Amino acid sequence: MHILLIHQAFATLDEPGGTRHHELARHFQRQGHQVTVVTGQASYLTGEGAASGWLMRDRDDLGVRVLRSYSLRGIHRSFLRRLLAFFLFTLSSLLTGLRVREVDVVWGTSPPLFQGFSAWLVGLLKGKPFVFEVRDLWPDFAVAVGVIRNPLLIALSRWLEGFLYRRARWIVVNSPGFVDHVKARGARRVQVVPNGVDLALFPADLDGGAQRRRLGWGDRFVALYAGAHGLPNDLDVLLDAAKMLQEDQEVLVALVGDGKEKPRLQARAAAEGIANLTFLDPRPKAAMPSLLAACDAGVAILQPLPAFRTTYPNKVFDYMAAGKPVILAIDGVIRKVVEDAGCGIFVPPGDPGALAAAIRQLAADRRAASRMGQAGRRYVAQHFERRQQAEKMLALFRRVAEAGS
């Protein structure tokens, strides 16, 4: 079976960003199937890269064929530039996808929502079934945080969302919290393949001591946030919590990643003299296990909006796989995972005082923190291991391919 994935934000293990699709694709390859990925030339996370013309660049990454189609650099500079980047990739990925031969299934994924149109049209023109994966309830999330305000753009985006849901052979969602939403907007068949983690990337005996020494963390209790630095991530609350903890010389808050808000957050930390706070450059996924091994707890945070109660943030599963307790400032379905696992502390979103108290509590009892972390690793191995999810996804693709167009 030959699976064609169109995904502007696709990241390999040697790039920063989420690697769910690379991990799934590698598993499919090991099972004897072929995967071709059409993605952008510029990094979706950082906006940087070699965007040089419309011709695709072809490379093989651990058995997965990756076609780099034209995409804009510097997408975080403004909303309009980001929107233009989405539209240009929609066109370039369509042209590139049509050149891929002998495809059995076309796999689209959102966000960005617009690339789903490319995947649908490639499937239609090739006479092949289209499977649409929903990883973010776009445009609703963007509307909720105020990124999209234009009524016409909102209406057009919601129309496109429903259009794609109705025309997909199957809808795949990465959180059970998304099921009702997609069904209400036209999805006929829905399969949950949740976010999770490849435990092989996170050896249980990985020692973070050398990493701590390189970073100068010493014996301090390090609470690490790993991920995007954007409006939804509510990182001002984390800075507020760090500021409250400044008198405790044993606590350090670290943020690793990139995004539109990062320069402003760095400027704020410098202006306010938040000395127990450090910003790190984004790391490729292959480097994240050693960084997580070096920290003492992982922080997951989003704005206190009802829409975010539906999400399964991938960083939570990485923290669990690394054996680190989770400080969770997100309510909803992911709270149930953390509480069922007994692997962390929930704090109300938007409450810096509660966030600071949770960090202080774990720092004061590192043995309890370690027990939480180990409970999380056991739980994620049972319920959210990537190989299990890959088999579930592969079974769906087989069923769709056998049914044909």
N, C-alpha and C positions, 0 to 999 in steps of 0.2 A: 504494500500500500504506500502511496506517495501523498504526503500531507503538505499542503502549502499554507504557511502562516504569514499573514500580513500584520505587522506590528511595529509601529514607529518607535516605541520605547523599549524594544528588545535589547537585552544586555547579556553578554557572555560573562563567564566567570572571571575574566580578566578585565572587566569594566565595572564602574560603579553603577548601582541601580539594582532593581529587582530582577532576579534570575529564574523566576518560576518557569518561564517558557523554555529557557535553555536547558534546565534540569529535566523538564518533561521531554523535550526533543531528544536529548541524549538517551533517555530511557527507551523511547520509541526506536531509536537507531539500534540500540543493543538488542531489541526484540526483532530486528531484521527489516524494519520499515525505513523508508526514506523521508526525510524532512527537509524542506526548503523554506527559508525565512526571508521575507522581504522586509527590510528595516531601513532606517535613515542613516545618512552618512555622518550626521552630527549627533552627539550624545543628547538624549532626551533629558537627562538629569542636569547636566552642566551647560548644555547648549553649545558646546565646543566640538570641534572635529573638522574633518576635511570635506566640506561641502564644495565640490569642485566639478560642476557640470551635471548634466542630466544622465550621463551614462552610468550604469550600475557598476559597482565594484564587487567582484565575486571572490569569496574565500571559503575555505573549509575549516570549521572550528570544531574539533573533537568529533568529526564525523557528520556534523550538521552543516549543510550548505547555507551560507549567509550571503544574500544579495543586498549590497548597500546602495539604496536608491536616493535620489537627490532630496535633501532637506536643509532648511535654513540653519545657520549658526545663530547664537545669541538669542535664543527664543525667550529667555527670561527678561529681556530688556523692557518689554511692554506687552500688554495684553494683545494689542493689534498685531504685533510681530508674531506672537505665539499663534494667534488665529490664522495669520497668513501662512505660518509654517505648517499648520494642520492641512490647510487647503492645498498647498503645493505638494505635500507628501501624498495626499489623496490622489492627485493626478500622477505623480511620478511612480507611486507604488502600483497604480492600475496598469501603467505602461510596462513596468517591469514584470508584474505578475502574469500578464498575458503572454510573456515570452517563455514562461516555465511550462515544460511539456509533460504530458502523461500524468496529470494530477488526478487523484481520486477524491479528495476532500479539500475544500477551501475553508480555512480557519481564520475568522476575524476576531478581533478583541478590542474592547473599549475600557478605558479611555486611551487616546482620543476617539470620540465617537465617529468622526468623519472617515477614519480609515476602515470602519465597518462597511461603508458604502463601497469602497474599492473592493473589499473581499466579496461582498454580495455580487457586484457587477462582474468580477472575474469568474466567479462560479456560474453566473447566468450565461456569460458568453462562452464558457467552456462546457456548459451542460453538466456541471458537477454540483453536488450538494454543498450548501453553505451552513457551517456551524458558527454561531456567534457567542463569544465569551464575554460576560459582563463582570468586570472587576471593580467597577465604580459606578454609582448611579448618576451618571452624567446625562443631562445637564443639572439634575436636581441639586447635587452637591455644590456645583459652581454657583447656582442661584442662591443657595443657603448661605454661602460665605460672602456673597456680594461681588463675586468675580464677574458674573454676567448680570447686567441690569437692563439691557435694551430689550423691550417687549417683543420686537420683531425677531431678534436673534433667539430669544427664549422659545418663542412659538415655533420657529423653524427647527431648532434643535430637538424639541419634543416631538415634532412631526417625524423627523428623521429617526429618532429613537423608536417610536412605534412602528415605523415602516420596516426597520431592520428586525425588530422582534417578530413581526408577523411573517416575514419572508424567510427567516432562518429555519432550517430543518429541525435543529435543536438549539436551545439556549443553555449555555453553561454559566453558572454563577459561582463565585468563589467564597460566598458567605450565605448561610441559610436565611439571613436577614433580608436578602434581595429577592427571595422567591415571590412573595406577594406583590412586590412592585412590578416585576417584569410580567407576571401573569395579568395584572390589572391593565397593562399597556399592550397586550396583544400576543404575548408568548404562548405558544401552543404546548410545547414539550420543554420541560425544564429539568436539568440535571445539576446537582450540587457537587462540585469538585473543589473542596475548600483550599484556602491557602495552607501552607505547611512548610516542611523543611526536609532537605536531604541530610540525614544524620551522618552520612559518611563524610560530609564536609566539616563536621564538628566532633572530632575524636574526644572521647571522654577523658583521656589522659593528657589533653593539650595543656601545656604550661604557659601561663601568661607572664611569668616573671621577667623574662628578657624584654618583652614589650613594655612592661611597666617601667623598667629601668631606662629604656630608650626615651620614653615619654616624660620621665622625671616625676612619676606619680608617687614614688616612695610607698609608704604604708598607709596613705590616705584611703578612705572609703570613696570609691569612684562610682557615681551614678551617671551612666552613659545614655545619651539619646542618639540613635542612629537612624538617619533617614532624611527625607525632604525638609527643606527650610522654606515652607510656603505659608500662605495665609491660613489654610485649614489646620496647620500643625500647632498653632497657638503657643509658640515658643516664648513669647513675652512672659507667659505665666511661669515657664521654667526659669527664665532669668529672674523673675520676682522671687521665686523660691530660693534660688542660689543666693540672692542678696540677703534673704532672711537667715541664711546659714553661714554668713561670713564670719561670725564670731567663733564658729567651730572650725578650728584649724585642721581637723582630721577629715573634712569632707570636701570633695571636689566634684563639680558638675562638668561633664564633657559633652560636646555636641560634635558629631561627625556627619558630614553630608554636604549638600549644596542646595541652592534654590534662590528664588527672587528675593526673599526676605533676609538672606544671610548677611549681606553688607550692612543693612540697617541694624540688625541685631548685634553685629560686631561693634558698630559705632556706638550703639547704646551702652553696651558693656564697658567700653573704654571710657565713655563720658561719665558714667556713674561709678567707675572704679570698682567693678565687681571682680575682685581678685581671685575668687575661688571658682572661676569659670574659664574653660578653655575651648577653643574652636579648632577642629581638625579638618583637614582636607578630605574630600570623599575618597573612599577606598574601594577597589574592586571587590567583588564578592569573595574571591579566593583569599583575600587578606582579612576579611571580617572575623573569621573564627578566632584568630590569634588576638585581635583587638578585643573581642568580647571576652576571651579568656582572661584578659588583663584587667577588666573592670570588675565591679562587685555587684552591680545591679543594672537592669535595663529600664529605661523610661519610655513609655508609650503615651502620647498625648495628642488630643484633637480638640477643636473648639467645642464648647458645650451646646451642640445643636442636635435636635432630634434625629436628623438624617444620619448622623454618624453612629447612632445606636445599632445600625445594621451591619457595620463593617467588621471584617476579620483582618486587621493590619498584619502584614507579613512579618514586621519586625518583632512582634510578640512571640512568634514561633521560633525565630532565630534566637531570641533571648532564652527561651525555654530549652532549645537544643544545646545551647552553650552552658546550660546548668546555672543560669543566673536568675535570681528572683526578679519579678516584674513589678514595677511601680506603674499602675495603670490609671491614667486620667482619661478614660474612655468608658462610657456606660454602654449597656446593651449586650449583644450576643457575645462579644469578646470578653466581657466581664464574667459571663457564665463559664467560659473556658478556664479562665484564670482561677476562679473560685472552685470549680470542680476539681482542678488539678492541685489546689492548695499551694500555688507556686508564686504568690505575690500579694500585694496590697492594693486594693482599689481605693482611689480618692475621687471626690467629686470633680468633674471637669471644670476648669476655670477657677479653681480655688488654690492659689499659691501657698497659703498657709497649710492646708492639708497636704499638699505635695511636699513641702519642706518637712513637715512632721513625719511623713512616711519615710523619707530619706534618712532623717535623724533616727527613727526607730530601727531601721535595718543596720545603720552604722553602729548603733549601740549594742546590737546582738548579732554579731557576724555568724555565729553558729546557727542561729535560727534562719538567717538569710541563706546560708549554705544549704540547709535542709529544704527550704522552699525551692531553691534552684534545682536540686536533685529530683524533687518531686515533679517539677516541670519537665525535666528531661525524660523521666519515665512516662509521663502522660503523653507527651508529644510523640514518643516512639510508638505508643499504642494506637493513637488516634489521628495523627497528622504527619505521618512519614511520607515523603515524596513518592517513593516507589508504589505505595498503595494507591495514591492519587493518580499516578501515571497509568496504572493498570485500569483504573476506572475510566479515565479519559480515553485510553486506547480502545477499550471495549465499546465505548460510544462511537468512536470513529469507524471501527469495523462494522458496526450495525448500520451506520449511515452509508458507508461505502457500498456495502452489499445491497442496500435498498436502491442505490443509484440515484440519478437526478429526478 
